[in-house]
Amino acid sequence: MDGVDPYRYLQDLSLRLDSLTDPGEIERALDDVEYLFEVMPPEMQDLAEPIIEILRGKLSDYSR
């Protein structure tokens, strides 16, 4: 994820959250956002938290 603009990535991902239906695709997106969360400045982490929660919710729907 070198050279990735975190703002842009989060924006692009948020626009396609509803279209993510494959568990593998959801898992990859969650991994990406969790990685960004760890390396982004604390003031940006609030932007990632709702996306992480949505992705975790989608994954939990598949594990039921």
N, C-alpha and C positions, 0 to 999 in steps of 0.2 A: 504494500500500500504506500510505497514511497512516492512522494510527489502528489499525493491525493489532497485535494482541497476539502477539509472536513465539512465545511459549511455546504459545499456543493454536493458532496456525497450524501449527507443527511437529507438535504432537500430532495435530491433525485430519488433516494430510497423512500422517503415519506410519500412521494407522489405515486409510487408503485406498490405500496404496502398491501392494498386490497387485491392486487393481482398475484401476490405470492401465495401459492397454494401447495407447492411441492415441499415436503418436510426437509429435503436436502437443501433446497434453495433458501428456505427460511433459516436453516441452521447456518449456512454460509453467510447470509446477511447479518445474522445475530453475531457471529464470530467477528465479522468486519467492524460492526458498530461497537462491540465490547472492546476490541483492540483500539479503535479510535478514542473511545472513552478514556482508556488508560493513558494515552499519549497527548490528548488535547488539554489545553489550559482549563483550569477549574471553572472559569466563567462560561465556558462552552459546554460543560458537561450537562447542564440543565436542558440543552437542546437534544441531547442523545437519550436521556432517561425515558421519555415517553415512547420513543421508538423501540428501545430495548424491552420495555414492558409489553408493548403490542406484539413484538416478535416472540417473546416468551409465552404470551397467551396463545398465540397461533400454534406454537409447538406443543403446548400442553393439551390443546384440543386433539392433536394427533395421538397423544399417548393415553387417551382415555379409552 
